[in-house]
């Protein structure tokens, strides 16, 4: 199952101590067998420096709160940067490659415009 870790609004102003890329407008994706496992991974990696953890189905109506989307993913115990959409031809976009296939004509949606907070 996939879980999404969110970050407090202070990390819009100050760098997150574990990963400066963490931001309240984005989430960290953790794959785990259940939410308890995901939560203990979050605690072991981030201490208390995170806000909430959500199941994938809980996020369906909430993605608009996180306009940067999934910015990072936990692979093993490594936090990896999720590539940004490049716009243009989806076949040339590393992020589109990781998502379910787009319908014809395969245009990458590009990155959402994030209003400065
Ligand atoms: Zn793309």
Backbone and ligand atoms as CSV (ligand in chain L), in Angstrom:
chain,resi,resn,atom,element,x,y,z
A,1,UNK,N,N,0.845,-1.186,0.000
A,1,UNK,CA,C,0.000,0.000,0.000
A,1,UNK,C,C,0.884,1.242,0.000
A,2,UNK,N,N,0.287,2.312,-0.525
A,2,UNK,CA,C,1.016,3.583,-0.535
A,2,UNK,C,C,0.460,4.525,0.528
A,3,UNK,N,N,1.374,5.205,1.174
A,3,UNK,CA,C,1.007,6.193,2.192
A,3,UNK,C,C,1.736,7.485,1.872
A,4,UNK,N,N,1.127,8.599,2.308
A,4,UNK,CA,C,1.677,9.904,1.977
A,4,UNK,C,C,1.897,10.710,3.249
A,5,UNK,N,N,3.132,11.143,3.431
A,5,UNK,CA,C,3.518,11.914,4.611
A,5,UNK,C,C,3.495,13.392,4.237
A,6,UNK,N,N,2.867,14.187,5.108
A,6,UNK,CA,C,2.797,15.633,4.861
A,6,UNK,C,C,3.681,16.370,5.868
A,7,UNK,N,N,3.933,17.633,5.572
A,7,UNK,CA,C,4.883,18.425,6.359
A,7,UNK,C,C,4.248,19.730,6.818
A,8,UNK,N,N,4.688,20.202,7.971
A,8,UNK,CA,C,4.123,21.416,8.573
A,8,UNK,C,C,4.445,22.662,7.755
A,9,UNK,N,N,3.597,23.685,7.946
A,9,UNK,CA,C,3.729,24.919,7.155
A,9,UNK,C,C,5.061,25.636,7.402
A,10,UNK,N,N,5.711,25.367,8.535
A,10,UNK,CA,C,6.990,26.056,8.785
A,10,UNK,C,C,8.039,25.693,7.719
A,11,UNK,N,N,7.857,24.533,7.072
A,11,UNK,CA,C,8.850,24.122,6.072
A,11,UNK,C,C,8.643,24.808,4.721
A,12,UNK,N,N,7.667,25.730,4.669
A,12,UNK,CA,C,7.613,26.650,3.530
A,12,UNK,C,C,8.649,27.758,3.716
A,13,UNK,N,N,9.018,28.022,4.982
A,13,UNK,CA,C,9.913,29.151,5.296
A,13,UNK,C,C,11.322,28.691,5.637
A,14,UNK,N,N,11.424,27.516,6.269
A,14,UNK,CA,C,12.738,27.034,6.717
A,14,UNK,C,C,12.968,25.652,6.114
A,15,UNK,N,N,14.233,25.307,5.838
A,15,UNK,CA,C,14.479,23.989,5.256
A,15,UNK,C,C,14.181,22.872,6.258
A,16,UNK,N,N,13.568,21.817,5.765
A,16,UNK,CA,C,13.356,20.641,6.613
A,16,UNK,C,C,14.716,20.056,6.976
A,17,UNK,N,N,14.935,19.690,8.256
A,17,UNK,CA,C,16.272,19.250,8.678
A,17,UNK,C,C,16.723,17.925,8.056
A,18,UNK,N,N,15.801,17.112,7.607
A,18,UNK,CA,C,16.186,15.818,7.018
A,18,UNK,C,C,16.398,15.957,5.510
A,19,UNK,N,N,15.495,16.705,4.868
A,19,UNK,CA,C,15.584,16.871,3.418
A,19,UNK,C,C,15.011,18.239,3.074
A,20,UNK,N,N,15.879,19.131,2.586
A,20,UNK,CA,C,15.462,20.511,2.332
A,20,UNK,C,C,14.369,20.594,1.279
A,21,UNK,N,N,14.148,19.522,0.542
A,21,UNK,CA,C,13.107,19.538,-0.489
A,21,UNK,C,C,11.711,19.286,0.045
A,22,UNK,N,N,11.587,18.817,1.284
A,22,UNK,CA,C,10.250,18.584,1.830
A,22,UNK,C,C,9.543,19.913,2.020
A,23,UNK,N,N,8.277,19.954,1.655
A,23,UNK,CA,C,7.536,21.216,1.643
A,23,UNK,C,C,6.073,20.908,1.957
A,24,UNK,N,N,5.380,21.837,2.643
A,24,UNK,CA,C,3.969,21.571,2.950
A,24,UNK,C,C,3.075,21.423,1.713
A,25,UNK,N,N,3.524,21.897,0.549
A,25,UNK,CA,C,2.733,21.736,-0.675
A,25,UNK,C,C,2.988,20.408,-1.382
A,26,UNK,N,N,3.843,19.563,-0.801
A,26,UNK,CA,C,4.135,18.276,-1.419
A,26,UNK,C,C,4.094,17.171,-0.389
A,27,UNK,N,N,4.217,15.934,-0.844
A,27,UNK,CA,C,4.181,14.782,0.068
A,27,UNK,C,C,5.329,13.832,-0.242
A,28,UNK,N,N,5.667,13.059,0.779
A,28,UNK,CA,C,6.623,11.959,0.655
A,28,UNK,C,C,5.820,10.667,0.565
A,29,UNK,N,N,6.079,9.871,-0.455
A,29,UNK,CA,C,5.383,8.597,-0.618
A,29,UNK,C,C,6.163,7.486,0.070
A,30,UNK,N,N,5.458,6.708,0.870
A,30,UNK,CA,C,6.063,5.547,1.524
A,30,UNK,C,C,5.230,4.323,1.146
A,31,UNK,N,N,5.880,3.295,0.645
A,31,UNK,CA,C,5.203,2.029,0.406
A,31,UNK,C,C,5.405,1.140,1.629
A,32,UNK,N,N,4.323,0.603,2.182
A,32,UNK,CA,C,4.421,-0.247,3.369
A,32,UNK,C,C,3.202,-1.157,3.415
A,33,UNK,N,N,3.308,-2.236,4.210
A,33,UNK,CA,C,2.194,-3.190,4.242
A,33,UNK,C,C,0.990,-2.650,4.998
A,34,UNK,N,N,1.213,-1.758,5.937
A,34,UNK,CA,C,0.094,-1.161,6.660
A,34,UNK,C,C,0.539,0.200,7.212
A,35,UNK,N,N,-0.428,0.926,7.763
A,35,UNK,CA,C,-0.141,2.300,8.179
A,35,UNK,C,C,0.783,2.338,9.394
A,36,UNK,N,N,0.737,1.306,10.237
A,36,UNK,CA,C,1.645,1.273,11.394
A,36,UNK,C,C,3.099,1.189,10.919
A,37,UNK,N,N,3.337,0.353,9.914
A,37,UNK,CA,C,4.689,0.226,9.364
A,37,UNK,C,C,5.126,1.542,8.734
A,38,UNK,N,N,4.220,2.170,7.994
A,38,UNK,CA,C,4.545,3.454,7.357
A,38,UNK,C,C,4.870,4.504,8.411
A,39,UNK,N,N,4.080,4.497,9.496
A,39,UNK,CA,C,4.293,5.485,10.558
A,39,UNK,C,C,5.636,5.258,11.250
A,40,UNK,N,N,5.987,3.998,11.500
A,40,UNK,CA,C,7.267,3.757,12.172
A,40,UNK,C,C,8.441,4.091,11.245
A,41,UNK,N,N,8.270,3.896,9.928
A,41,UNK,CA,C,9.302,4.341,8.977
A,41,UNK,C,C,9.443,5.863,9.028
A,42,UNK,N,N,8.313,6.555,9.074
A,42,UNK,CA,C,8.344,8.020,9.131
A,42,UNK,C,C,9.061,8.482,10.397
A,43,UNK,N,N,8.739,7.857,11.532
A,43,UNK,CA,C,9.400,8.247,12.778
A,43,UNK,C,C,10.898,7.954,12.731
A,44,UNK,N,N,11.277,6.797,12.192
A,44,UNK,CA,C,12.699,6.463,12.201
A,44,UNK,C,C,13.491,7.349,11.245
A,45,UNK,N,N,12.856,7.799,10.154
A,45,UNK,CA,C,13.562,8.648,9.187
A,45,UNK,C,C,13.528,10.120,9.563
A,46,UNK,N,N,12.381,10.549,10.081
A,46,UNK,CA,C,12.111,11.991,10.200
A,46,UNK,C,C,11.946,12.443,11.638
A,47,UNK,N,N,12.041,11.513,12.588
A,47,UNK,CA,C,11.757,11.892,13.970
A,47,UNK,C,C,10.313,12.368,14.072
A,48,UNK,N,N,10.137,13.535,14.663
A,48,UNK,CA,C,8.785,14.092,14.767
A,48,UNK,C,C,8.568,15.194,13.744
A,49,UNK,N,N,9.465,15.322,12.777
A,49,UNK,CA,C,9.428,16.445,11.829
A,49,UNK,C,C,8.545,16.133,10.630
A,50,UNK,N,N,7.326,15.710,10.894
A,50,UNK,CA,C,6.347,15.526,9.837
A,50,UNK,C,C,4.986,15.788,10.452
A,51,UNK,N,N,3.988,15.894,9.604
A,51,UNK,CA,C,2.696,16.345,10.090
A,51,UNK,C,C,1.683,15.204,10.158
A,52,UNK,N,N,1.297,14.666,9.006
A,52,UNK,CA,C,0.253,13.650,8.943
A,52,UNK,C,C,0.714,12.536,8.019
A,53,UNK,N,N,0.032,11.400,8.151
A,53,UNK,CA,C,0.252,10.323,7.200
A,53,UNK,C,C,-1.120,9.872,6.707
A,54,UNK,N,N,-1.267,9.790,5.389
A,54,UNK,CA,C,-2.562,9.478,4.788
A,54,UNK,C,C,-2.469,8.227,3.933
A,55,UNK,N,N,-3.565,7.454,3.940
A,55,UNK,CA,C,-3.671,6.341,2.994
A,55,UNK,C,C,-3.963,6.910,1.604
A,56,UNK,N,N,-3.670,6.082,0.583
A,56,UNK,CA,C,-3.877,6.521,-0.795
A,56,UNK,C,C,-5.340,6.948,-1.026
A,57,UNK,N,N,-6.299,6.164,-0.515
A,57,UNK,CA,C,-7.711,6.483,-0.762
A,57,UNK,C,C,-8.133,7.774,-0.052
A,58,UNK,N,N,-7.476,8.094,1.046
A,58,UNK,CA,C,-7.801,9.349,1.742
A,58,UNK,C,C,-7.317,10.562,0.953
A,59,UNK,N,N,-6.357,10.353,0.066
A,59,UNK,CA,C,-5.775,11.467,-0.679
A,59,UNK,C,C,-6.585,11.844,-1.908
A,60,UNK,N,N,-7.485,10.955,-2.330
A,60,UNK,CA,C,-8.157,11.168,-3.613
A,60,UNK,C,C,-8.789,12.556,-3.722
A,61,UNK,N,N,-9.419,13.012,-2.638
A,61,UNK,CA,C,-10.080,14.313,-2.671
A,61,UNK,C,C,-9.205,15.425,-2.102
A,62,UNK,N,N,-7.960,15.120,-1.810
A,62,UNK,CA,C,-7.111,16.076,-1.085
A,62,UNK,C,C,-5.883,16.531,-1.860
A,63,UNK,N,N,-5.699,16.000,-3.084
A,63,UNK,CA,C,-4.470,16.347,-3.799
A,63,UNK,C,C,-4.358,17.846,-4.042
A,64,UNK,N,N,-5.498,18.555,-4.152
A,64,UNK,CA,C,-5.422,20.001,-4.406
A,64,UNK,C,C,-4.769,20.758,-3.245
A,65,UNK,N,N,-4.723,20.128,-2.054
A,65,UNK,CA,C,-3.995,20.767,-0.943
A,65,UNK,C,C,-2.476,20.644,-1.124
A,66,UNK,N,N,-2.062,19.773,-2.023
A,66,UNK,CA,C,-0.634,19.477,-2.207
A,66,UNK,C,C,-0.273,19.673,-3.678
A,67,UNK,N,N,-0.251,20.948,-4.112
A,67,UNK,CA,C,-0.070,21.203,-5.548
A,67,UNK,C,C,1.269,20.710,-6.094
A,68,UNK,N,N,2.257,20.493,-5.219
A,68,UNK,CA,C,3.530,19.945,-5.725
A,68,UNK,C,C,3.470,18.433,-5.888
A,69,UNK,N,N,2.410,17.830,-5.380
A,69,UNK,CA,C,2.234,16.385,-5.543
A,69,UNK,C,C,3.279,15.589,-4.771
A,70,UNK,N,N,3.617,14.437,-5.311
A,70,UNK,CA,C,4.604,13.559,-4.667
A,70,UNK,C,C,5.989,14.062,-5.047
A,71,UNK,N,N,6.657,14.711,-4.113
A,71,UNK,CA,C,7.970,15.273,-4.427
A,71,UNK,C,C,9.085,14.269,-4.174
A,72,UNK,N,N,8.861,13.349,-3.221
A,72,UNK,CA,C,9.894,12.382,-2.857
A,72,UNK,C,C,9.240,11.034,-2.589
A,73,UNK,N,N,10.035,9.995,-2.690
A,73,UNK,CA,C,9.545,8.645,-2.463
A,73,UNK,C,C,10.600,7.906,-1.659
A,74,UNK,N,N,10.133,7.074,-0.742
A,74,UNK,CA,C,11.046,6.234,0.017
A,74,UNK,C,C,11.249,4.931,-0.753
A,75,UNK,N,N,12.502,4.669,-1.115
A,75,UNK,CA,C,12.833,3.400,-1.790
A,75,UNK,C,C,13.831,2.691,-0.907
A,76,UNK,N,N,13.421,1.555,-0.317
A,76,UNK,CA,C,14.236,0.966,0.735
A,76,UNK,C,C,14.269,1.964,1.876
A,77,UNK,N,N,15.462,2.376,2.283
A,77,UNK,CA,C,15.548,3.422,3.303
A,77,UNK,C,C,16.136,4.699,2.713
A,78,UNK,N,N,16.086,4.800,1.382
A,78,UNK,CA,C,16.596,5.970,0.684
A,78,UNK,C,C,15.436,6.890,0.305
A,79,UNK,N,N,15.591,8.170,0.584
A,79,UNK,CA,C,14.610,9.153,0.129
A,79,UNK,C,C,15.060,9.619,-1.253
A,80,UNK,N,N,14.264,9.345,-2.270
A,80,UNK,CA,C,14.645,9.725,-3.630
A,80,UNK,C,C,13.715,10.820,-4.138
A,81,UNK,N,N,14.280,11.686,-4.946
A,81,UNK,CA,C,13.542,12.781,-5.549
A,81,UNK,C,C,12.702,12.224,-6.696
A,82,UNK,N,N,11.433,12.559,-6.698
A,82,UNK,CA,C,10.571,12.171,-7.814
A,82,UNK,C,C,10.779,13.195,-8.924
A,83,UNK,N,N,11.062,12.739,-10.150
A,83,UNK,CA,C,11.345,13.718,-11.212
A,83,UNK,C,C,10.166,14.633,-11.487
A,84,UNK,N,N,10.470,15.842,-11.948
A,84,UNK,CA,C,9.442,16.826,-12.298
A,84,UNK,C,C,8.947,16.559,-13.717
A,85,UNK,N,N,7.683,16.908,-13.941
A,85,UNK,CA,C,7.161,16.883,-15.309
A,85,UNK,C,C,7.908,17.918,-16.150
A,86,UNK,N,N,8.166,17.550,-17.400
A,86,UNK,CA,C,8.910,18.454,-18.272
A,86,UNK,C,C,7.990,19.246,-19.202
A,87,UNK,N,N,6.709,18.811,-19.334
A,87,UNK,CA,C,5.843,19.388,-20.353
A,87,UNK,C,C,6.190,18.798,-21.711
A,88,UNK,N,N,5.398,19.107,-22.722
A,88,UNK,CA,C,5.674,18.594,-24.065
A,88,UNK,C,C,5.292,17.128,-24.201
A,89,UNK,N,N,6.074,16.399,-24.970
A,89,UNK,CA,C,5.782,14.998,-25.264
A,89,UNK,C,C,5.967,14.146,-24.012
A,90,UNK,N,N,4.898,13.458,-23.596
A,90,UNK,CA,C,4.958,12.654,-22.371
A,90,UNK,C,C,6.003,11.537,-22.471
A,91,UNK,N,N,6.310,11.097,-23.704
A,91,UNK,CA,C,7.306,10.031,-23.850
A,91,UNK,C,C,8.703,10.509,-23.458
A,92,UNK,N,N,8.907,11.816,-23.421
A,92,UNK,CA,C,10.211,12.364,-23.042
A,92,UNK,C,C,10.262,12.771,-21.570
A,93,UNK,N,N,9.163,12.541,-20.828
A,93,UNK,CA,C,9.082,13.010,-19.442
A,93,UNK,C,C,9.315,11.843,-18.483
A,94,UNK,N,N,10.335,11.979,-17.613
A,94,UNK,CA,C,10.666,10.906,-16.674
A,94,UNK,C,C,9.551,10.680,-15.657
A,95,UNK,N,N,8.834,11.757,-15.303
A,95,UNK,CA,C,7.738,11.619,-14.338
A,95,UNK,C,C,6.554,10.891,-14.971
A,96,UNK,N,N,6.191,11.261,-16.172
A,96,UNK,CA,C,5.086,10.576,-16.861
A,96,UNK,C,C,5.374,9.086,-17.010
A,97,UNK,N,N,6.647,8.736,-17.183
A,97,UNK,CA,C,7.038,7.324,-17.285
A,97,UNK,C,C,6.649,6.535,-16.035
A,98,UNK,N,N,6.576,7.209,-14.888
A,98,UNK,CA,C,6.289,6.521,-13.624
A,98,UNK,C,C,4.803,6.453,-13.318
A,99,UNK,N,N,3.992,7.147,-14.093
A,99,UNK,CA,C,2.559,7.243,-13.810
A,99,UNK,C,C,1.784,6.357,-14.771
A,100,UNK,N,N,0.515,6.098,-14.448
A,100,UNK,CA,C,-0.300,5.330,-15.403
A,100,UNK,C,C,-0.287,6.019,-16.759
A,101,UNK,N,N,-0.312,5.236,-17.844
A,101,UNK,CA,C,-0.202,5.828,-19.182
A,101,UNK,C,C,-1.303,6.853,-19.440
A,102,UNK,N,N,-0.923,7.953,-20.063
A,102,UNK,CA,C,-1.862,9.004,-20.419
A,102,UNK,C,C,-2.614,8.591,-21.681
A,103,UNK,N,N,-3.848,9.114,-21.833
A,103,UNK,CA,C,-4.537,8.893,-23.107
A,103,UNK,C,C,-3.857,9.670,-24.239
A,104,UNK,N,N,-4.069,9.192,-25.486
A,104,UNK,CA,C,-3.618,9.943,-26.649
A,104,UNK,C,C,-4.053,11.392,-26.503
A,105,UNK,N,N,-3.313,12.433,-26.824
A,105,UNK,CA,C,-2.039,12.425,-27.568
A,105,UNK,C,C,-0.782,12.495,-26.691
A,106,UNK,N,N,-0.802,11.926,-25.514
A,106,UNK,CA,C,0.405,11.778,-24.692
A,106,UNK,C,C,1.134,13.091,-24.429
A,107,UNK,N,N,0.374,14.080,-24.007
A,107,UNK,CA,C,0.982,15.374,-23.673
A,107,UNK,C,C,1.221,15.409,-22.159
A,108,UNK,N,N,2.454,15.640,-21.774
A,108,UNK,CA,C,2.776,15.786,-20.350
A,108,UNK,C,C,2.043,17.007,-19.798
A,109,UNK,N,N,1.397,16.864,-18.633
A,109,UNK,CA,C,0.651,18.010,-18.093
A,109,UNK,C,C,1.551,19.136,-17.581
A,110,UNK,N,N,2.859,18.892,-17.449
A,110,UNK,CA,C,3.737,19.894,-16.866
A,110,UNK,C,C,3.539,19.972,-15.360
A,111,UNK,N,N,4.312,20.796,-14.719
A,111,UNK,CA,C,4.183,20.947,-13.264
A,111,UNK,C,C,3.088,21.954,-12.956
A,112,UNK,N,N,2.329,21.702,-11.874
A,112,UNK,CA,C,1.340,22.702,-11.490
A,112,UNK,C,C,2.038,23.986,-11.053
A,113,UNK,N,N,1.401,25.101,-11.306
A,113,UNK,CA,C,1.936,26.384,-10.860
A,113,UNK,C,C,1.628,26.530,-9.372
A,114,UNK,N,N,2.667,26.729,-8.572
A,114,UNK,CA,C,2.484,26.849,-7.129
A,114,UNK,C,C,2.563,28.325,-6.750
A,115,UNK,N,N,1.467,28.806,-6.165
A,115,UNK,CA,C,1.465,30.192,-5.686
A,115,UNK,C,C,2.368,30.302,-4.464
A,116,UNK,N,N,3.224,31.318,-4.402
A,116,UNK,CA,C,4.049,31.465,-3.205
A,116,UNK,C,C,3.165,31.678,-1.974
A,117,UNK,N,N,3.510,31.013,-0.864
A,117,UNK,CA,C,2.647,31.145,0.310
A,117,UNK,C,C,3.258,32.137,1.310
L,1,ZN,ZN,ZN,5.194,14.559,-17.407
